[in-house]
Amino acid sequence: MSKSLIALAVIAAATVAADQAEIPFGASFDAPDDVADKLIADGQAKLAEPPPAKATKAMRVRLLVGNEHGKPNDLVELPSDVAKALVKAGDADDDKAAVAYAAALPQNQKKT
C-alpha cells in the first residue's frame, strides 16, 4: 500500500524510491506505507488527505437539566462523547432505568 503525502521540506532524491528525483517543498507524492510513516514522523511530510473521522456511536440519555439538547426529562440520542460529557457533568443520566423512565413520559412519546 502507499500513502499520498505533501512534502513539508525538500526531500532528498532516492528517499522514496531508487529512481526518485528530489521532491520540492509543497509537492504531492506517493510513498510506500513504511517510508511515508517515517517521513511523517520526521516532520518531512504530511498526509495529503486527512484520515476519515471515526464515526461516533450514539447513546440515549435522559436529560436532567435543560440545555441546547432539550429540556429536563427529554430522552435524546447524542454522539457518545457528548452524552458521556453530559453524564459526567451531572446534566444527563445514561442508566437503563433512567432511560426507560424518560421513554415512558408523555413528552417523549411519538406524536401521531
C-alpha positions as CSV (number, residue, x, y, z in Angstrom):
1,M,0.0,0.0,0.0
2,S,1.0,3.6,-0.4
3,K,0.0,6.9,1.0
4,S,-0.4,10.3,-0.7
5,L,1.8,12.9,1.0
6,I,2.7,16.6,0.7
7,A,6.3,17.5,1.3
8,L,6.9,19.8,4.3
9,A,10.6,20.1,3.4
10,V,12.8,19.3,0.4
11,I,13.0,15.5,0.3
12,A,16.3,14.1,-1.0
13,A,16.5,12.1,-4.2
14,A,16.1,8.4,-3.8
15,T,14.4,8.7,-0.3
16,V,11.1,7.3,-1.6
17,A,12.4,5.2,-4.5
18,A,15.8,4.4,-6.1
19,D,15.0,6.4,-9.2
20,Q,13.1,9.2,-7.5
21,A,14.2,12.8,-8.1
22,E,14.3,15.4,-5.3
23,I,10.8,16.3,-4.1
24,P,10.4,20.0,-3.6
25,F,8.6,21.7,-0.6
26,G,4.8,21.6,-1.1
27,A,4.8,18.9,-3.8
28,S,2.4,16.0,-3.6
29,F,3.7,12.5,-4.0
30,D,3.0,8.9,-3.1
31,A,5.2,6.8,-0.9
32,P,5.1,3.2,0.4
33,D,3.5,3.0,3.9
34,D,6.7,2.3,5.7
35,V,8.6,5.2,4.0
36,A,5.5,7.5,4.4
37,D,5.3,6.8,8.1
38,K,8.9,7.6,8.6
39,L,8.7,10.9,6.6
40,I,5.6,11.9,8.7
41,A,7.3,11.0,12.0
42,D,10.4,13.0,10.9
43,G,8.2,16.1,10.1
44,Q,9.3,16.0,6.4
45,A,5.8,15.3,5.0
46,K,2.1,15.2,6.0
47,L,-0.8,13.2,4.7
48,A,-2.3,14.8,1.6
49,E,-5.8,14.0,2.8
50,P,-6.7,13.7,6.5
51,P,-7.8,10.3,7.5
52,P,-11.6,9.9,7.7
53,A,-13.1,10.8,11.0
54,K,-14.2,7.9,13.1
55,A,-17.9,7.5,13.4
56,T,-19.1,8.0,16.9
57,K,-21.6,5.7,18.4
58,A,-24.9,7.3,19.5
59,M,-26.2,7.0,23.1
60,R,-29.7,7.6,24.5
61,V,-29.7,9.6,27.7
62,R,-32.3,11.3,29.9
63,L,-31.6,15.0,30.3
64,L,-31.7,16.1,33.9
65,V,-31.3,19.8,33.1
66,G,-32.3,22.0,30.2
67,N,-29.6,22.7,27.7
68,E,-29.1,23.0,23.9
69,H,-30.1,19.4,23.5
70,G,-33.5,19.7,25.1
71,K,-35.4,20.2,28.4
72,P,-35.4,18.2,31.6
73,N,-36.7,14.6,31.2
74,D,-36.3,14.7,27.4
75,L,-34.9,11.4,26.0
76,V,-32.3,12.3,23.5
77,E,-29.9,10.4,21.3
78,L,-26.4,12.0,21.2
79,P,-22.9,11.1,20.0
80,S,-21.3,9.1,22.8
81,D,-18.6,11.6,23.5
82,V,-21.3,14.4,24.1
83,A,-23.5,12.1,26.1
84,K,-20.7,10.9,28.3
85,A,-19.6,14.5,29.0
86,L,-23.2,15.4,30.0
87,V,-23.4,12.4,32.3
88,K,-20.1,13.2,33.9
89,A,-21.2,16.8,34.5
90,G,-24.5,15.5,36.1
91,D,-26.6,17.0,33.3
92,A,-27.8,13.7,31.9
93,D,-28.4,10.1,33.1
94,D,-27.5,7.0,30.9
95,D,-28.7,4.4,33.4
96,K,-31.0,1.9,31.9
97,A,-33.8,2.6,34.4
98,A,-33.5,6.4,33.8
99,V,-33.7,6.0,30.0
100,A,-36.7,3.6,30.4
101,Y,-38.4,6.1,32.7
102,A,-37.8,9.0,30.3
103,A,-39.1,6.9,27.3
104,A,-42.4,6.3,29.2
105,L,-43.0,10.0,29.8
106,P,-45.7,11.7,27.6
107,Q,-43.2,14.3,26.3
108,N,-41.1,11.5,24.7
109,Q,-44.0,9.7,23.0
110,K,-44.2,9.9,19.3
111,K,-46.9,12.2,18.2
112,T,-49.3,10.8,15.6
